[in-house]
């Protein structure tokens, strides 16, 4: 429960960080000050505020500086939560084994261990993937089975992180290649986000095997042509 609280508080702080960042951008845009997307863009805007840009009235500058102070505090709190989560991850043998899966880092591994304390409560990896919400809806008609998109049911937090991890694996495969050629074959037929959900589904099944059976991740062996 304590580790779950760490993740929930961190998620709340990340949302606060996003809200503060968007507020700073929106307020400064009213005075014609815009910057590129990303952290660097916000830093550039705040630098203009600190340097006393004449386009920003004094009262507006005071408001933006107040938001900037909150942003700095929230960032520090997120770093502290990350430090605590990493410590919990390193102290847990199952979490360390999960982090061997490509796309699964300490944050996701710790969250999986906290959310699934008894993996044998699921009879298979598919059931775990369905509980998370990574199994597509099935629509059968006329003897033909059609798979739709995933629903919004399930554990949204784990589903989001697994999908983000899968996207990272896909991006790496596109740039550097992979020992799992089916990923590139899937990308040739489906959009990137669809392929990411399919890979996240496979990752969830790997997670169940590692947690329920005590296995370790095994890198696929490239067969000679």
N, C-alpha and C positions, 0 to 999 in steps of 0.2 A: 504493500500500500504506500509506503514511503517513497519508493522509486516511481510508482505511478504518479504520486503527487509532484515529484520533481519534473516529470514530463509535462504534466498539465500546467504547472506554473510556468515552465519555460515556454510552452505554446502560447499561453496568455501574454507573456512578455514579448514574444515575437510579433503577436498581433498588435500590441501596443506600439512597438517599434514601427511597424508598417503604418499605423494610424498617424503617428507623429510625423513620419517622413512625408506622407501624403498631405498632411495639413500644412507643413512648411512649404512644400512645392505649390500647393493651391493658393496660399496666402500671398506668396511672392509673385506668382503668376499674375495676380491682380494689379501688380505694379510693373508688369512687363518683363519680369525677370524669370527666365526659364533656363533649364540645364538638361543635359543628356540623362537618359535613364541610368539608374544604378547608383551605388553608394558615392562614387566620385562626383556625380552631378549634384547630389545634396551637399557634399563637402564644399563644392564650388559656390553654391548659393550662400551657405553659411559664412564663407570667407568674405563675400560681398557685404553681408550684414555686419560682420565684425570690423570690416575696413571702413564702415560708414558711407556706403554708397548713397549718393544724394537722391537717388530715385526712391529711397525708402524713408517715409516720414518717421520721426523720432518715436511716436507712439507705437507705430507698427513694428519698429525695430525692437522695442522693449518686449512686445508680444512674441516675436520670433525667437528672441534670445531666451525667453522663458520656456518655449517649446524645445529649443536646442538643449537646455539644461536637463530637461526631462529625458530627452533622447540619449544623452550621454549616460545618465543614470540607468536607464533601461538596458543599454548595451553592456554596461558593467555587470548588471544582474544576470543577463543572458550568459555572459562569459563564466560567471560563477556557477550557474546551473550546469553549463557544459562541463566544467571541471569536476563537479560532483558526480554527474552522470558517467563521465569517463572513468572516474575512480571506482564506481559501482560495477562498471563493465569489466574492468581489469581484474576485479576481485571475484568475478563469476566465471567458472570454467565453461559453462554452456554458452554464455554470451560471447566468450572469446572464440569458441568454435563457430558460432553463427557468423562472426565477422570475417571468417575465411571465405564466405560466399561473395563473389563479385557483386558489387552494388549494395552490400550490407556493411555499414560502418558501425562504430561504437554506439551512436545514438539509436539507430534502428535495432541493433542487436539487443541493447538494454531494454528498449520498449517491448520487443517481442517476448523476452523473458518475463517482464513484469506483467504483460497482458495475458500470457499463456503459461501460468504456473504449472498446469497439468496437461501437457500435450497429449497424453493418452486418453483424455476426455474426447478427443477426435479420433474416429476410427481410421482415418486416412488423411493424406495430404490434401486431397480434394475437398474434404469436409472443412479443413482449416481454411483453405482458400475461399470456400463459400462463406464461412463465418466472417472473414475479413471483408468479403464483398468483391472478390476478384473472379467469380465464375459467371460467365455471361448468361443472360436469360435464354431459355429454350422455348421456341415457338414451333410446334409441330402441326402440320396440316397436310392432309392427303398422303400420309405415310412418309412425308419428308420432314426432316428435322432441321430447323434454322436457328442459328445462334445469334442473339442480339447483343446489345451492349450491356455492360455491367450496371447494376442498380446502385442507388445511393444508400442501400441498406448495408449493414455490417459495421465493422470498426473503421471509421473514416480516417482516423489518425494513422493506423498501420497501413491502410490502403494507399493513402497519400505518400507516405515515406517509401513504401515498396515501389510505387510507380516512379517516384523521383529517382530511386536507386537504379531501377531498370532503364530509365532514360539515360542515366550516366553511362551504363554499360553499353547501350546502343550507340551513343555518341562516340565512345572510345572505339567500338567495333567499326564504325564508319570511317574513322580516321586511321586506325592502326591495324585493322583486321581482327579476326577472332578464331578461336579453336572450335567455335560452335557455328558452323556455316548456316544452320537453319535460321539464325537470326538475320543474316543478310538475305536469305531466300524469302523470309517473311516480310522484310522491308521492301522487297521488290514487288510484293503483292498487296501490302497493306500500308496505311499511313503510319507515320512514326508513333503517334500516340496509341494507336491500336496495337502495334507491335510491343509497345512498352507495357500495356496491360497484360498481353499474353506472356511476356517475360516475367512480369511481376507474379503472375499466377504460378509459373514454374518455380520461381524463387520461394513462394509460400510453401510449395510442396517439398522443396529441399529443406526448408526450415523445419517442417514437421518431421522429416526423416532424421535430421540431425538431433532434434530435441527428444523425439519419442524412442528412437532406436540407438541413440548414443553414437551415431555415425559422424564422420568428418567429411567436409567437402572434398570431392575428388575432381581435379581438373580433367576435362575430356582429353583423350589421347588422339592426336591427329594421325589418321591412317594414311599410309603412303599410297599414292595413286598407282 
